[in-house]
């Protein structure tokens, strides 16, 4: 991939991020505490028409195969326009990207739209603001997700808190009406769940830190880890990569978003690292 397509952010306090205009894809986030928080596969393909494996792919206007479009829609494979990037007055670093319809996209999804991603970093926090406006004269609906890959040291030593008592759809087992009874989720095999009606923070707990995830605008959350067998079937996921990653995705899937002409929808995923003191 051409180096000029990279966008480097550095806040005044030293927090850093790296993005690509291809997919408006966030590939690296290093908060002030100094360790990489996003998983990026060493086997990921970089190039036109290829989705980057890891970081934060933008799923739009279709989640997975839930519709007639190619899996996860076209946003993650598209070239986005960098609107602005730099350090804000208060010291945070921010980049703004936009994506609009073109002839190729209209052929597969015949709607006039503008999507925007705003990435903001400061101290121990990353905030992703995603919005879509209907610029056409007919209504449309879509599903979406910020497919965030979090880096973990060891998936067997990782717990996810904040999902207890929630209903979910189990994509692996094919069950639509499940409920998580346990307060903590442990990943012991392939996991692919869509949790509904998210109102509380989700926390990824490791021995050395916790990552607090807060979302608004997005109604659902996806938790995904391919496990060993599925990992081996994914060509752009490095061997045993499943041991070092967990996807916790802010999403709206189960009840698609509908926009009338002129309407705007927006959603936010905010992540904060809390290092544990020695």
Secondary structure, 3 states (H helix, E strand, C coil): CCHHHEEEEECCCCCEEEEECECCEEEEEECCCCCECECECCCCCCCCCCCCCECEEEEECCCCCCCCCCCCECHHHCECEEEEEEECCCCCEEEEEEEECCHHHHHHCCCCEEEEEEEEEECCEEEEEEEEEECCCCCEEEEEEEEEEEECCCHHHCEEECCCCCEEEECCCCEEEEECCCCEEECCCCEEEEECCCCCCEEEECCCEEEEEEEECCCEEEEEECHHHHHHHCCCCCCCHHHHEEEEEEEEEEEEEEECCCCEEEEEEEEEEEECCC
